[in-house]
Each structure stands twice: as C-alpha cells, then as structure tokens.
Amino acid sequence: MDLPILYSFRRCPYAIRARMALWISAQRCELREVVLSRKPAEMLAVSPKGTVPVLVDEHGQVIDQSLDIMLWTLRRRDPASWLPLGRESLADTLNLIEDCDAGFKQALDRYKYPARYPDSDAQSSRDRGADFLRRLQDVFQGQRWIGGEHAGLGDYAIMPFVRQFSTVDPEWFAAQSWPDLRDWLRSLVASQGFVEVMAKVGPWTPDSPVVEFPFVRV
Ligand SMILES: N[C@@H](CCC(=O)N[C@@H](CS)C(=O)NCC(=O)O)C(=O)O
C-alpha cells in the first residue's frame, strides 16, 4: 500500500507540529523535504497555495493545514492521549492554538524579521508576543502542561513558535519572569519526539529514494 506523503520543511514551525503528531501516532509516511524557494510541482499540483506542511493520504485526500494534519493523525491513533478529552477542553485548546497562529505568530514574524515589516516596530511586536507568553505562564502556574497532566495537542502545536520567539534574543527571553514557561519550553525541546523530528533530511526530488517518516533506524 502506498504511504501517505508529507511535504515538509525541517525548520517550519507548522511542519514541526505536524511531524510531532505524526511521530507520536507512529503514522508512517513518505517525507518530502521541500526547499521553499523551489517548491516541487508535485506539491503545487495538489495544493496550489504553496505552503508546507501538505499531507496526501493513502486515498489521495489532501490536508494542507498543519493543525488539520495533527487532528487527522491523532484521530486515527492517539497512544499518548494528546487529544483533549471532552468537547469543551478541545475547544479551549483549539482557541489557544488559534491565538498562537493569529496574533502571536504575527508578532513573532515582525519581531524576528523587522526588515520585512518596515511599518512595524520590532520592540512593540516583541511586547505583543510577550503578552501571549505571559498568558501561557499564567496557565503553567496552575498546571505543568497546556494538556494538563501531560503534554498534548496544545503544547506541541504552540511550542515550535515559542521556540522561535525565544531564539531571537535568548538573553532577553531568559531575563523575563516566566520561569514555568521556560521550563515548559526546555522540556519540550529536549523531548525525544522533538529531537527525532528535527533530524536533517536532504531536499526531495522525483528521483530521490523514499525517506520514511518516522525515521527508520538502521
Ligand atoms: N496555515 C498554514 C501555514 C503554513 C505556512 O505558512 N508555512 C510556511 C513555512 S513556515 C510556508 O510554507 N510559507 C510559504 C513560503 O514561504 O513560500 C498551516 O498551518 O499549515
């Protein structure tokens, strides 16, 4: 049987969250590493909007939103109980992810790439991003993970963006009063899943040998 195909880009936070969910659910797929400046015609043919990640499942269904890929694979298999239990707690988690993907991501881009946004001010973008992170710090004062007792959908969906934010000015990030947020990020970055999904893969071409994901060890 053909494997699902995942078009991905190693450092893209959206692709990282998708790979994390595929990894935890042990969903085998063919990983096609994309160079964003040279997107493969095969990917654009199935998803003309041209963003990664894109998953094409065994039946040819195309899923081209990272959160949808997470939900797709976790609804098939969720061995670590990443999906929040109950409609209300799923809705709360999805709302938090939405705030990350909208306001926080916008602030992150303006903080990280000020030259691309001459009309924005990097420092006020950093402040806007920090507002979201303080909200997370408040959550972590009551519980260690967004998922409650263990890390789950919300943690892995949001963590790649917080990680990017933390690397823009690590000294500044380390000096802020969000110790629980820092511990949360440190644990997730050190987690086996994150380390595995960040392994390096060469760019895909139609002639490349198939790269299976999760990576098969020899
Ligand atoms: N809403 C999309 C956003 C994905 C996205 O914007 N990915 C970026 C890379 S991090 C991308 O592919 N950008 C297109 C480009 O840079 O050409 C998702 O959740 O999958």
Ligand as a Chemical Component Dictionary entry (heavy atoms), coordinates in Angstrom:
data_LIG
# 
_chem_comp.id                   LIG 
_chem_comp.type                 NON-POLYMER 
_chem_comp.pdbx_formal_charge   0 
_chem_comp.three_letter_code    LIG 
# 
loop_
_chem_comp_atom.comp_id 
_chem_comp_atom.atom_id 
_chem_comp_atom.alt_atom_id 
_chem_comp_atom.type_symbol 
_chem_comp_atom.charge 
_chem_comp_atom.model_Cartn_x 
_chem_comp_atom.model_Cartn_y 
_chem_comp_atom.model_Cartn_z 
_chem_comp_atom.pdbx_ordinal 
LIG N1  N1  N 0 -1.750 27.876 7.905 1  
LIG C1  C1  C 0 -0.686 27.065 7.368 2  
LIG C2  C2  C 0 0.574  27.917 7.350 3  
LIG C3  C3  C 0 1.796  27.159 6.825 4  
LIG C4  C4  C 0 2.927  28.131 6.446 5  
LIG O1  O1  O 0 2.732  29.361 6.350 6  
LIG N2  N2  N 0 4.123  27.575 6.187 7  
LIG C5  C5  C 0 5.199  28.407 5.709 8  
LIG C6  C6  C 0 6.559  27.884 6.120 9  
LIG S1  S1  S 0 6.838  28.008 7.844 10 
LIG C7  C7  C 0 5.214  28.366 4.188 11 
LIG O2  O2  O 0 5.099  27.309 3.608 12 
LIG N3  N3  N 0 5.352  29.520 3.542 13 
LIG C8  C8  C 0 5.399  29.596 2.112 14 
LIG C9  C9  C 0 6.648  30.214 1.614 15 
LIG O3  O3  O 0 7.491  30.633 2.410 16 
LIG O4  O4  O 0 6.806  30.260 0.390 17 
LIG C10 C10 C 0 -0.550 25.782 8.189 18 
LIG O5  O5  O 0 -0.934 25.785 9.351 19 
LIG O6  O6  O 0 -0.105 24.747 7.653 20 
# 
loop_
_chem_comp_bond.comp_id 
_chem_comp_bond.atom_id_1 
_chem_comp_bond.atom_id_2 
_chem_comp_bond.value_order 
_chem_comp_bond.pdbx_ordinal 
LIG N1  C1  SING 1  
LIG C1  C2  SING 2  
LIG C1  C10 SING 3  
LIG C2  C3  SING 4  
LIG C3  C4  SING 5  
LIG C4  O1  DOUB 6  
LIG C4  N2  SING 7  
LIG N2  C5  SING 8  
LIG C5  C6  SING 9  
LIG C5  C7  SING 10 
LIG C6  S1  SING 11 
LIG C7  O2  DOUB 12 
LIG C7  N3  SING 13 
LIG N3  C8  SING 14 
LIG C8  C9  SING 15 
LIG C9  O3  DOUB 16 
LIG C9  O4  SING 17 
LIG C10 O5  DOUB 18 
LIG C10 O6  SING 19 
# 
